[in-house]
Amino acid sequence: MLAYVYKRPGQFALEEKPLPELQSERDAIVRVTLASVCTSDLHIKHGSVPRAVPGVTVGHEMVGVVEKTGNGIKNLRTGDRVAVNVETFCGSCFFCKNGFVNNCTDPNGGWALGCRIDGGQAEYVRVPYADTGLTKIPDSVTDLQALFVGDILATGFWAARIAEIGRDDTVLIIGAGPTGICALQCVLLRAPKRVIVCEKDEARLRFVREHYPNVLAERPENIEAFALAHSEHGGADRVIEAAGTEETFRLAWRCARPNAIVTIVALYDRPQVLPLPDMYGKNLTFKTGGVDGCNCAEILRLISEGKLDTAPLVTHTFALKDADAAYELFENRRGGVIKVALRP
């Protein structure tokens, strides 16, 4: 089968690989029908994910059809359309039992697909712990609508949940890339008083203004004054940082009011610094880390009810054989690209 492979820092390549086989009774083999290129894939390419294994098939955001299941899988059958969770998790360790599946202690737990084991930018993928990591897609939901359920939409949903958003809050979302827009949709479900989006890319600013006319949008160079002018208590009540740069990390805490919650869902290329003397007295609460993707069934229900729709984020679709071109477009952000999909 055709697969897109991490060769070494700075190099991905198309290769022919054997079809995956079941290795455990809780495995499933999924025929990939649609995958996407994620910013985390770019982090792998550039060598900023040390745990990524050279030779691994990349891709952790995909949907497909179940082809085979191990004997331990009772909730899925051949032919089921499924969304694949970015995380594999055993469901029985301390962290899984408490809903912290990102930190599953199993050797294949956490972010394994497309990082430590072969992922989904391929024709087929083996999914460990498929009984917890695969979610059936309702008949009324298309593959395109379900594509982000297991990763960036789960991230946005999780970010909105842990931010503890109230009806009187002003929420600032930094970054209108794919994760930021997914977070925006999930924040809007909670009906806060005001939502502000900060973004420097003009095409993405236009996307926000066209699709979410009730949301305020501003560029980074103006956002501190803008957030102050559009909030009641000296800054945003809740901040979600979804961009992942040194500048946006700094803006996240500077734009927050005292005693605010700052939720960091971005993945950074390098360590960030908390200038504690400058922050003293703001009494901020920071929430950070990888998504705990436990809400995929609920997210799919919301999509089926028309309350979430991330299909417009896919601005370009390529055949898997053209993955090099897809990555070049996504990385260089040409042509108003927001999200790029791959079809085997």
Disulfide bonds with the S-S distance in Angstrom:
none
